[in-house]
Amino acid sequence: MDRTDFSCLLLYLTLAVAIGFADTRMRAYPMHQVDTFIPAVVAGTESAPAKYRVLAPFLDDSLARMTNASPKTVWYFSRLVWIFLAFALTHLYLRTWFPPGAAAGGVTLVAATLPLTFTNSWSHPDHIPELALFMLGAMAIARNSDRLFAVALAAAALNRETSVFLVLLYVAAEPLSRRRLGRAALFAFEWFVIYAGLRFARGIEHYDYWQAARNLSDLGIPLPADLYDPYYRLYAYFGIVLFGPMLYLALGPGRRPGFPGRALLVVPVVTIVAFCFSNIIEARIFTPVYALVLPGVMFGLFAGGPGAVSAGESTVGRR
C-alpha cells in the first residue's frame, strides 16, 4: 500500500458515516436488534436460523460488558466499524489488480448501491460483517493465501451459513488439481465443523426452509397498490436492479480470464440457493454477490485504458 491507499481510508470514514446514517434512518425498527435480537441470540432463545449467527451479537455483547457502555452506544460504534472494515477490505481486494484510484471507485460503487440491501428488513447484525468477511475471504483466495482464507472462513461461518459460498469460490478460482481439491476438502470440513457445532451447542431447530413458491408469488403478483408504496411493491426486483447492470459489465467485452472471470461462475449458485431458501424481498441476501462480481465490473470499466492490467497481474506494492 502507498500513500494514496491511506488517503482513501479517510474517504471510507466519510462513506461509513454516510451509510451508517442511512442504515439507521431508513429502517422501520431501528433499535430492534439492540432491544430484542442481540440479547435473544446471546441467550440462545432467538429462533433459527438467527440463533446460529453468533459472531456480531456476541462481539457486541462482549464489548458492552467490557466497557460498561450502553448496548445502543456499542451498536452504533460496532456498526460504523464493520462498515468501514467492509470498505477498507473491498479496497484491498481490488488492489490485487488495480491502482488505488480504481479501487476507490469500486468501493464507492459498493457504498452507493449498498442502501438497496437495507430494504424490507431491520438492521441485521450479520449483514455488514457478511460483506466484510466475503471481501476478506475472496481477497485471500485471489492472493493465494490459504492461512488467511482459513481465518476468514471461520469468522464468516460463525456469522452466516452463506459462508459456504466461499468454499465454492475457492474451488472455482483455479483449475482443479489433486492438491487444490484436497485443500478445498479441508476448508469444506472446517466450514461443516463450525456449522454443525453451532447447531449441536445451541440446539437443532428447524424452520421453513423452502421459499421458492413464496418468491415466485412475490415476483408474479405485485403487492396491493392501496396498501403499499411503489418501492415496497418492487422489493422482489431490487436484487435484479442491484446486480443486473454489474453482471452486464462483468460479462461484457472488458471481462478477463483468471480469478475475476472464474468468480462469476459462483453467481448462479448463489442466486439459485437464495431464490429457493431465502426471501428475495430482502435484497441483503444477495450481499455475497458483491465480492463475486466487483473485480469483473472493474475490468469491464477499466480494461484497455491507461494503466490497465490483466487479471493475472497484481498491482499490490506498485508505485
N, C-alpha and C positions, 0 to 999 in steps of 0.2 A: 504494500500500500504506500502511496505517496501523499504529498501534502494536499492534493486535490481530493483524495479519498476522505481525509479527515475534515476537510471543508464541507463535503457532502453530508457528513454526520450532523452538522449544525442545521442543515436543511431538513434532515429527517426528524430532528427535535421539533421543528415547526410543524411538519406534517403529522407527527404523532399527536401533538396537542390538538391540531385541527380535526383529525379523525376521532380522537378521544372525545372531543366536544360533540361532534356529530353523532357518535355512537350513543352518548348519554342522552342527548336531547331528542333524538328521533324515536326512542323506544316508548312503547306503551307502558311498560312496567320497569322503570329504570333501576329500582332497588330490589327487585325480586331475588336476584342472585345473592345479594348481601343478607337480606332479611330471612330468606327461606331456603334457597337452593344450596349454598355453600355449607351452612350448618347441617342440612339433611345429608349431604354427601359425606361429610366428615363423620357424622353419627352412624352412617350406614343405613339410614331409613329412606333415602331417596329411591324412587323406582328405577328399574332398569330401562335403558342401558346407562343412564346418567350416573348411577351408583358406582359404576366401574371406571368412570372418567375422573380419576382422583388427583392428577398432577396439580392443576391450578387451584382447586379448592383446598387441598392440604397445604400447599405453599402459602396461600393467603391466610389460612387459619394459623399456621406456624408463625408467620410474620407478625400477625396481630398479637399472639401470645408473647413473643419475644420482645416486642416494642411497647406493649400496652397501648398501642394505637387503636382507634375505633375500627371495626370491620369496614365501615364506609370509607374511611381515610385509606386503609390498606387497599381496598378495591380500586379506588381512583389511582393510587400510586402504581399498583401492580399492572393495571390495565395499560397505563401510559408506557411502562417499562416494556411490556410484551409487544405493544405496537411499535415502539422504537426498535426493539430487537428484531422484529419481523422485517422492518425496512432495512436495517443495517445488514442482516443476513441475506436479504434479497440483493443488496448491493454487492456483497462479497461473492455471492453465487454468480451474478452476471459478470463480475470482474474476471471470472475464469476465462472469458473470451473477449470482453470488451473493455475499452478505456473508461476512466471514471465518469466522463460526461454522458456516455451512452448508458452506463449502468444506472446513473442517476435518473435518466429518462425512463428506464424500466421501472425503477422504484416509484417514480411519480405516477406512472400508468397504474400501478397496483393501488397506490393511495387514492387516486382519483376514482377508481372503479369499486373500491372496497365497500363503500356505503350500500351498494346494491346487495351485498351479502347480509346487511343488517335488517332486511325486510321480513315482516311477519314473524318475528321472534323477539324475545327479550335477550339480554346480553349474556349469552352462554360463556362461562369462564374458559371453556376448552377451545373456543373458536379462534382467537388470535394466536394462542400458543400453537394450534394446529398449523397455521400459516408459517410461523417462525420455524417450527421443527421440520416441516416439509422442506423449507428452503435449506435448512442446515443439512438434512439428510440427502437431498438432491445434490447439494454442493459437494458433500463428501464422496458421493458416487462419481460425480463428474471429475473430481480431482484424484480419484483412486485412493482415497484414504479410508481403508476398512475399519481402522480403530475409531475414527471419528464417526463413521456410519453406525458402528455398534452402539455408541453412546447416544447418538441422535435417535436411533430406532427404539432404544429402551425408553427414553423420555417420551417419544411420540406414542409408544404403546401404552404408557401409563396415562396418556391424555385422551386418545380416541382409538377406536377399533380400526378406523380408516388408515392407521399407520401401516397396515398390511400392504397397502399400495406402494410403500417404499421398498418392500421386499420385491414386489413385481417390477418396480423400476430398476432395481439392482440387476435383476435377471435380464431385462430388456436392454440395458445400457451398453452392453458389449456383446460381440459374438460369443456364443456359448462354447465352453471348453469344460473338460472334466474338473479342472481346478475351480473355474467360475461356478459351476453347478454345486460343487462341494461347499464353497463359501456361502452361496445362496441358501443351501440347505441349513447351514449353521445359523444364518440370520433368520430363516423361517422358524427354526426351532426356538431361537431367542424370543421372537415375537409370540409364539404359541405359549411358551412357558409363562410369560407375563399375562397374556390374555386369559389362559386357564387359571393361573394363580390368583388373579383378581377375583374370578368367579368362585374359586374354592374358598378364598379368605372371606369374601363378603356375602357368600350365599348365592346359589344359582336362582335366578328369577327370569322367567320368560315374559315376553311381551309380543305385541302384534308385529311380527317380522315382515310379512308380505304387504307391500304398499303399492304394487303396480296398478291394481284396479282403481285405487283412490287417485293415483297420479293421472291415469288415463281420463278419469272423470274431471279432474281439475283442468286438464288441457282441453277437453272437448266441450265442457259445459261451463261457460263463464258464470261467476257468482252474480246474484241478482243486483241489477243496477240501482234499485231503490234502497238497498241496504249497504252497499259497499262502494267506495270511491274507485275511480278508474285504475289507480295504481294497484290497489288491493286485488281487483279483479284480474290483473295481469301478472300476479306474483308467480304463477306457474311458468311463465315465459321469461322470467328475469335471468335464469341461468343461460338461456339461449342468447339473450341480449348481451349478457356479460362476456361470454366466451366465444360466441359465434364469430364476430369480427376478428378476434385474436386468432382463432383457428384458421380463418381465411388467410391472414397474413403469414402465419407459421407454415401453412401448406402451399404458399404461393411460390413465385419464381425465386425468391430470396432464400428458400429453405436450403439447409446444408445437411450433409450426412453426419454421422457420428452421434454423439450424445443428444444434441438438440433435436435431431430427427427421430432417434430411437425413443426418446421420452414421449413423443406424441403417440406412440403405439399403446401407451397405457391409458390414454384419454378415453377410448371407447369402453374399456373395462370399468373405469371409474363411473362413467355415465350410466352404463347398464346396471351396475350394482346400486348406484344412487337411486335410479328410477324404480328398481324392484324392491329395495329395502329401506328407502328413506322417503321423506315427504318433500317433493320438489318445490313446493311453495315457500320453503325455507332455503333460499339460494345459498346460504352458508355451507350447505352440504357439498357444494362443488369447490370449496376453497382449495383442496389439493391440486386442482387443475392449474392454478397459477404457476406452481413450480414446474409443471409439465410443459406448458405452452410458452412461457415467457422467453426462454432462450430462442425458440423458433421465431417468435414475434420480433425479437430484436434483430435477428439475422434477416428477417423479411424487410425490416425498416432500414438497416444499415449495410447489408451486403452490397458490395460493389462501389461503395462510396469511399471517400478519403479515409485512410486508416483502417479499411475493412480487414477482417481476419477470417480465417477458415474455422470451421467447427472444431478442428483438432488442434488449433493453435491457442495457447494460453497467453493472455496479456498480463497475468499476475506478475508483479515486480517490474514491468516495463516502465520506462520513463518517456 
